[in-house]
């Protein structure tokens, strides 16, 4: 998915002529800690945090004087993973979308990123999520899928994380089309995969986890 497809139209940017009081009000209203600042030509001028606004001289000061440095942004044609990486790298609750000329297109919220990843992992489809670890030398996606399909399961989505150290394990998260994963987990363990956790076998478990995580993101 491209960044342009995840833009949140309901959250406005700040204008350079806005006051500190107005800016803080918008942050509170939309439950975010960062908002982009746009100039009179519609170009991205910067990014302001709640912390920087609180350090301003007073509530009536214009935010234009607080904008410094080159703003972090992602182009509209970038993959959604690029937006997620930039958000994590710069610890942002929102990230502006701007083209190479600096024209502002909108913003993406942390919540939007999670919604997109949830869709990519097919969390709304019936089935369970299985998390496992495996030694890098033993990891082959084709073999993993084969083992699952031989035991009457299908892989709806897969995500993997590279090991943090040279001796670490690859972490793999699978969304399956079945809720009872007991046989599949047994077969995977027997073939060298360490099953860390499974979710969704209890009614409504995945939906509860998603709702809980969304509430956490919006704190």
Secondary structure, 3 states (H helix, E strand, C coil): CEHHHHCCCCCCCEECCCEHHHHHHHHHHHCCCEEEEECCCCEEEEEEEHHHHHCCCCCCCEHHHHCCCCCCEECCCCEHHHHHHHHHHHCCCEEEEECCCCEEEEEEEHHHHHHHHHHHCCCCCCCCEEEEEEEHHHCCHHHHHHHHHCCCCCEEEEEEECCCCCCCEEEEEEEECCCCCHHHHHHHHHCCCEEEEEECCCCCHHHHHHHHHHHHHCC
